């Protein structure tokens, strides 16, 4: 257990399921008090909290729509956050058929990028006052490589998180606050096979040098290692089975 993280309050946005849940669980194992966040699924969030409490960890819900500036300022700004993991995102494969291109593009930006910015704005002053803090922005390998048309808005929103990381890292370094990006590739979660058929998964993984997806646990462990490192800021940790460097 890390003495540095023991007792720290960690908010992982979008942590009622999937990768966010895995990151929250990994931080709880490090002794953090974890806040399980979602906007619309309090039952799922409470289930995660209950499972963590049964293991002896400290966990509580923080129901908040990260695209609502006033709500973020009130709920997240007053929660005493030491560690912020901006993980919440809109699934790019779940576009409502009635939604126009422009509305869908703006929706993805609002959830994936604006929400991360608002959360960072809400916690930064508290971190500056205590001269310690960790912000981790969960991006995607799709920010690095050209994607098919239906994934273009998602890739753009994730690319913006890299600029957000660098700008915040430059400003907050004087206060002992690190800001980094984690950029996974394909991650095995409960929803992966709801988005993609077996054939689509096999076709995508054929392009990966390792020919496999990362487990959510592997990505969560990379997140914890990045958060624990006080000497790294403004950087991107790529964990994508090699697709980033592959031709």
C-alpha positions in Angstrom: 0.0 0.0 0.0 1.3 3.4 -0.9 1.7 5.8 2.0 1.5 8.7 -0.4 -2.1 7.8 -1.5 -3.5 6.4 1.8 -6.4 8.6 2.9 -6.5 10.7 -0.3 -9.9 11.4 -1.7 -10.1 10.2 -5.3 -12.9 11.0 -7.7 -13.1 8.8 -10.8 -15.7 10.2 -13.2 -17.8 7.6 -15.0 -16.9 4.9 -12.5 -20.1 3.0 -12.1 -18.9 0.5 -14.7 -16.1 -0.4 -17.1 -12.7 1.0 -16.9 -13.7 3.8 -14.5 -14.8 1.1 -12.0 -11.5 -0.8 -12.4 -9.5 2.4 -11.7 -11.6 3.3 -8.7 -11.1 -0.2 -7.3 -7.4 0.0 -7.9 -7.2 3.3 -6.1 -9.2 1.9 -3.2 -6.7 -0.8 -2.8 -4.0 1.9 -2.4 -5.9 3.3 0.6 -7.8 6.1 -1.2 -11.3 7.2 -0.2 -13.0 6.7 -3.6 -15.9 8.7 -4.9 -17.9 6.7 -7.5 -19.4 9.0 -10.0 -22.1 8.8 -12.6 -24.8 11.0 -14.0 -27.8 8.7 -14.5 -27.2 5.3 -12.9 -27.2 5.7 -9.1 -28.1 2.1 -8.7 -24.9 1.0 -10.5 -22.8 3.5 -8.5 -24.2 2.2 -5.2 -23.5 -1.4 -6.3 -19.8 -0.5 -6.8 -19.7 1.3 -3.4 -21.3 -1.7 -1.7 -18.8 -4.1 -3.2 -15.8 -1.9 -2.2 -17.2 -1.5 1.3 -17.6 -5.2 1.7 -13.9 -5.5 1.0 -13.1 -3.0 3.7 -12.5 0.0 1.5 -14.0 3.5 1.8 -16.3 4.4 -1.0 -19.2 6.8 -1.6 -21.4 8.0 -4.4 -21.1 11.3 -6.1 -23.9 11.7 -8.5 -23.1 14.6 -10.8 -23.6 15.5 -14.5 -20.1 16.6 -15.4 -21.4 18.7 -18.3 -23.5 20.8 -15.9 -21.1 23.6 -14.8 -23.2 24.7 -11.8 -23.6 21.1 -10.6 -19.9 20.4 -11.0 -18.9 23.6 -9.1 -21.3 22.7 -6.2 -20.8 19.0 -5.9 -17.2 18.4 -7.1 -15.8 21.7 -6.1 -16.9 21.1 -2.5 -15.9 17.5 -2.2 -12.3 17.9 -1.1 -10.8 16.1 -4.0 -7.0 15.2 -3.9 -7.0 13.0 -7.0 -9.2 13.5 -10.1 -9.4 10.9 -12.8 -11.3 12.3 -15.8 -12.6 9.0 -17.2 -16.3 9.7 -18.1 -17.0 9.6 -21.8 -19.8 9.2 -24.3 -19.6 5.9 -26.1 -19.0 6.7 -29.7 -20.9 3.6 -30.9 -24.1 4.7 -29.2 -25.2 7.6 -31.4 -29.0 8.0 -31.4 -30.3 7.7 -35.0 -32.2 11.0 -34.7 -29.2 13.0 -33.7 -27.7 15.3 -36.4 -24.0 15.4 -37.1 -23.5 18.8 -35.4 -25.5 17.9 -32.3 -23.7 14.6 -31.9 -20.3 16.2 -32.3 -21.1 18.8 -29.7 -22.5 16.2 -27.4 -19.3 14.2 -27.5 -17.2 17.3 -26.9 -19.3 18.3 -23.9 -19.1 14.9 -22.2 -15.5 13.9 -23.2 -13.7 17.2 -23.1 -15.7 20.0 -21.6 -16.7 17.8 -18.7 -13.0 17.0 -18.0 -12.2 20.7 -18.1 -15.0 21.7 -15.7 -14.0 19.0 -13.2 -10.4 20.1 -13.3 -11.5 23.7 -12.8 -13.6 22.6 -9.8 -10.7 20.9 -8.0 -7.7 23.0 -8.9 -8.0 25.7 -6.2 -8.3 23.1 -3.4 -5.2 21.3 -4.7 -3.3 24.5 -5.0 -4.1 25.4 -1.4 -2.7 22.2 -0.1 0.1 22.2 -2.7 -0.5 18.6 -3.7 -2.8 17.0 -6.3 -3.1 14.6 -9.1 -5.2 14.9 -12.3 -5.3 12.1 -14.8 -7.1 12.5 -18.1 -8.2 9.3 -19.7 -7.8 9.8 -23.5 -7.6 7.1 -26.2 -5.2 5.9 -28.8 -7.8 7.2 -31.2 -6.4 10.7 -30.4 -3.2 9.7 -32.1 -4.2 7.8 -35.3 -6.7 8.4 -38.1 -10.1 6.9 -37.5 -13.1 6.0 -39.6 -15.8 8.6 -40.1 -18.1 7.5 -37.3 -15.3 7.7 -34.8 -14.1 11.2 -35.9 -15.9 13.2 -33.3 -14.7 10.9 -30.5 -11.1 11.1 -31.7 -11.2 14.9 -31.8 -12.7 15.1 -28.3 -9.9 12.8 -27.0 -7.2 14.7 -28.8 -8.3 17.8 -27.0 -7.6 16.1 -23.6 -3.9 16.0 -24.5 -3.9 19.8 -24.9 -5.8 20.2 -21.6 -3.2 18.0 -19.9 -0.3 20.0 -21.1 -1.8 23.4 -20.3 -2.8 22.4 -16.8 0.5 20.7 -16.1 2.3 23.9 -17.0 0.2 26.1 -14.8 -0.1 23.7 -11.8 3.4 22.4 -11.5 4.4 25.2 -9.2 1.9 23.8 -6.7 3.2 20.2 -6.7 0.2 19.1 -8.8 0.8 16.6 -11.6 -1.4 16.4 -14.7 -1.0 13.5 -17.1 -2.9 11.6 -19.8 -3.6 7.9 -20.0 -4.3 6.7 -23.6 -5.6 3.1 -23.8 -6.4 1.2 -26.9 -9.0 -1.5 -26.9 -9.9 -2.5 -23.3 -11.8 -5.5 -22.2 -14.9 -4.3 -20.3 -18.4 -5.6 -19.9 -19.6 -3.4 -22.8 -16.9 -4.3 -25.4 -18.9 -7.1 -27.0 -22.1 -5.0 -26.9 -20.4 -2.4 -29.2 -18.6 -4.8 -31.5 -19.2 -8.2 -33.0 -16.6 -10.9 -32.6 -15.6 -10.4 -36.3 -15.1 -6.6 -35.7 -13.0 -7.3 -32.6 -10.9 -9.8 -34.4 -10.4 -7.5 -37.4 -9.3 -4.6 -35.1 -6.9 -6.8 -33.1 -5.3 -8.1 -36.2 -3.7 -4.6 -36.6 -2.3 -4.7 -33.0 1.3 -6.0 -32.8 0.3 -7.9 -29.6 -3.1 -9.1 -31.2 -4.9 -8.6 -27.9 -6.8 -6.0 -25.9 -5.7 -4.7 -22.6 -7.6 -5.8 -19.5 -9.3 -3.1 -17.5 -7.1 -4.2 -14.6 -3.9 -3.6 -16.6 -5.1 -0.1 -17.6 -6.1 0.6 -14.0 -2.7 -0.4 -12.7 -1.1 2.0 -15.2 -3.4 4.7 -14.0 -2.3 4.1 -10.4 1.4 4.1 -11.3 1.0 7.4 -13.1 -0.9 9.0 -10.2 1.8 7.8 -7.7 4.7 9.3 -9.7 5.3 12.8 -8.5 8.1 13.4 -11.0 6.0 13.1 -14.1 3.7 15.7 -15.5 2.4 16.8 -18.9 3.0 13.3 -20.3 1.0 10.6 -22.0 1.1 7.0 -21.0 0.2 4.8 -23.9 -1.2 1.3 -23.2 -2.6 0.0 -26.4 -1.0 -3.3 -27.4 1.3 -1.5 -29.8 -1.2 0.0 -32.2 0.1 3.5 -31.7 3.5 2.8 -33.2 2.4 0.1 -35.7 2.5 1.2 -39.4 
